[in-house]
Amino acid sequence: MNTKDAYTQKIEAELELVQAKLAEFKARAKSLTADARIQHAKQVDDLEQRVDAMKAKLKELGNASEDAWEQLKDGVENTWGTLQSAVQDIVTNFKK
């Protein structure tokens, strides 16, 4: 397995964990008050958009040649960092 494939598999596995958390957040929303549910829905929508952006980056990375993927890696890392931050924000808000 080459480095690109290993990196892609690592990010895909982490993305699956984020998607599982997203499903958990959606399930938890059912127990919130109406106002809290509205706020929570905005955060979940934002997180879903970031997951979609991450999937697009991974697809782009997967289609890149062995030489070009290193250049795309920074974009993937930035998108991943933004996604992780969004997940942490929702986790923090749930604790409030």
ABEGO torsion letter per residue (X at the ends): XBAAAAAAAAAAAAAAAAAAAAAAAAAAAAABBAAAAAAAAAAAAAAAAAAAAAAAAAAAAAABBAAAAAAAAAAAAAAAAAAAAAAAAAAAAAAX
